[in-house]
Amino acid sequence: MISPDYAQFIENAKRRLRQDSRIVGLLAGGSMMTGTMDEFSDLDLIVVYDAASREEVMSGRASIAAELGSLLSSFTGEHVGEPRLLICLYDSPLLHVDLKFVTPEELERRIEDPLVLWERGEEIRSILRRTQPSSPSPDSQWLEDRFWIWVHYGATKLGRGELFELIDLIGYIRATVLGPLILAKHGQPPRGVRKLEQSVPDAALELEATVPSYDAESCYNSLRAAIRIYRLLRPRDREWTRRQDAEEAAVAYLDRVYASISRD
C-alpha cells in the first residue's frame, strides 16, 4: 500500500510533467512496482521523454526535478553505472526519489516491466507489450578472473595492517560477488545485497561470517568465509575457466600472511 506522502508526490509529479511537452510518460519501478513498499522505501520513477529533446532534457534534469517538489539536493548516478539517473532528496515530506530519464526506445532494453503511471498517447504501453524485460545474471568468468586477485590484495592489506582497507574490500566482495550469486540462485534480481535478509534469510545468516570487526583475526576469518561461500556458489558447469593456479596461490599467500602476523 502506497503511503499518502508518496501518493501526493506522484500526483504532483504527473500534474507538472503533463505541462512539459518534452515528457511523454511517467513510470514506476522498484518496490512500488512489486507492491512491497514500506515507510523506508525510495520512490523509483522513470521519466520518459521525446528523443528529439535528449540534449535539452538531460542537461536540465535538475530543473525538471525541482518542479516536482521541494528539492533539497540531487546528483547523477555515474557511481552505480547509470548516468541517466538523478538521485533526489525532497522535503515536506522528506523523500528519497530516484528519477531515471529515458526515451521510449530505451525502454525496449530493460530489466523489469515498470508500472505506467501516466503517458501521453499509447507508445509506451505498446513498447512494453511487444518487448520483454531481461534481468542480467552474474558473469561467472568475470567473477572468477577477479576473485583471486582480490583475495591476494586483501592478504597484502592484512599483512600491512590496513584493516579499514581490508574491511572495505570484504564488503565489496560481499556486494559484488556473494550477494548477486545468492540472489540469482534463488531467482531474485542480483542487485548486490539488496533485501537479501528478507528474500533469502538462511543465506543472510551465513553471510554474517563475512562481516568483520576491526581486528586482524576477524578480518582474516571473514575473508576466509567469503572464499568458502564463493567456492560453494560458483557454477559447476564447463562454460567458464576456473583459475585454479591463481586460487591456490592467493589462498596459500593469505594463510602465510596471517600465520606471520599471528606469530608477532
ABEGO torsion letter per residue (X at the ends): XBBAAAAAAAAAAAAAAAABAABABBBBBEAAAAGABBAABBBBBBBBBBAAAAAAAAAAAAAAAAAAEBBABBBBAAAAGBAABBBBBBBOBBBBBBBBBBBAAAAABBABBBBBABBBEAAAAAAAAABBBBBBBBBAAAAAAAAAAAAAAAAAAAAAGBAAAAAAAAAAAAAAAAAAAAAAAAGBBBBEABGAAAABAAAAAAAAAABBBBBAAAAAAAAAAAAAAAAAABBABAABBBBAAAAAAAAAAAAAAAAAAAAX
